[in-house]
Structure formats: C-alpha cells, structure tokens
Amino acid sequence: MSKVRGQNKGGTKPQQPVGFLGEVMLKNGRELGEDSTFGTAMVEMGESLRQLSEVKGAFDLNVRQNFLDPLDHLKNKDLKEINHHRKKLQGRRLD
C-alpha cells in the first residue's frame, strides 16, 4: 500500500506512477495466463508502460543535467556578480 501512496521504504528513489502501473499490469496479466486474450494484452501494455517509465526517467535526468542545473548555476553566478557590481557602483556614487 505504501507504493500506491507514494511513500518510500529504504534508499531507493520513488517510482513514477507509469512504472508502477506497468508493474501491476504485468503481474496481473501473468496471473490471468497466456491463454487469456485480456491477460496477454495486459502483459503487453504493462511492458510498454514499464519501458515508457524508463525512457521518461532518462529524459528527466538528461534535462536536469544538461539544461536545468547549468541554467541554475548560471543564474546564481550572474546574480552574485550583478550584486557585486551594484554594491561597487553604489559605493562610488557615495564617494
């Protein structure tokens, strides 16, 4: 039940809802068996959702590493530099 609520046990990162749904569909589709058309469809859909979850996770990591983190670093660095120059300019105005 903790998986459904999004609570995390242990040191693993929380799973995306799509991945969790894929796992549930795989498990229940296998329980229905391969002779069931609905079971086979659930297994195929579960596998697709699991793969989609992996791709989405890789995409999120890639965007964070290659876009968001450098943008945040640039923002913080530039703001410090701008504030430094503003203080310097303010000091010159007072003189």
Secondary structure by P-SEA (a helix, b strand, c coil): ccccccccccccccccaaaaaaaaaaaaaaaaccccaaaaaaaaaaaaaaaaaaaaaaaaaaaaaccaaaaaaaaaaaaaaaaaaaaaaaaaaac
